Amino acid sequence: MPRRLRKQPPSDPVQAAHSIFAQLTGEESRIVPPEKNAAAVALGKLGGAKGGKKRAAGMTSEERKDAARRAAEARWAQKK
């Protein structure tokens, strides 16, 4: 699940109006998401792209079947 970078607006309309008014008058600062380090993003993409293939290459066919079965069971368990 992606992380939420913005604050959720209050469910109460009065609180929501107060929050908007505070942002407009400068009492409450607007939330600015932090910038990502480009080098760290590139390294993450490299590792994520080859991780599953490398893991599968080191497994026997029985281990791969078992991992696939467990993954399918986990996916079906979430749909309830």
N, C-alpha and C positions, 0 to 999 in steps of 0.2 A: 504494500500500500504506500503511495507516495506521501512524503511528509508535507504537511501544510505549512506554507511560509507566511501566510497571512493570518491575522487574528480573525476568528469567526465573529460575525456581527451578533450583537445581543438579540435574543428572541423577543424581548420586550420592546415595543415600538418607542417608548419614552427613552429607554436606555440607548437605543440605536440613534435616535435624534440627538441625544446629548453627546454621544461619541462623535457623530458627524460634525456637530457644532464645535466640539473641542478641537478636532483636527483642523477645521477652517480657521479658527482663531489662533491656532498655534499652541494651545495648552497641551495637546497630546500630539506627539510626533507620529508621522506616518511610518509604517514599518517598511523598511527597504530590505529585500532579500540579500544575503551575503553573496559576493561574487565567488565563482568557483575558480580554483587553480587549474589552468589549462593543462599543465603537465600531469597533474593527478588524474584528471579526466581521461587523458590519453592512455595512461598506464592502466586505469581501470577497464577501459574498453579492450585493451590487448589481453589482459588476463581473463576477462569474462568470455571472450570469444573462443579461446582455446581450452578452457577449463574442462568442459563436459566431454569434449572429444578425447582429451588426454586421459581423463578418468575412465572412459569407456574402453579405451585401448588397453588398459591394464586389467580389465575384468574378464572373467570367463563368460561364456554364453549363459550359464546358469545364474551367475551373479547379475548379469544385465537383465535377465528375465525377472529375477527377484526384485531388482530396483524398479523396473517398469511396473511390476504388479503393485508394489507399495505406493508408488507415485499415483497410479490410477485409483487405488483405494482412498488415498488422501484427497484426491480431487473429488471423488464421488461423496466422500464424507462431508465436504464443505457445502454441498448443494442441498442438504437437509434443512 
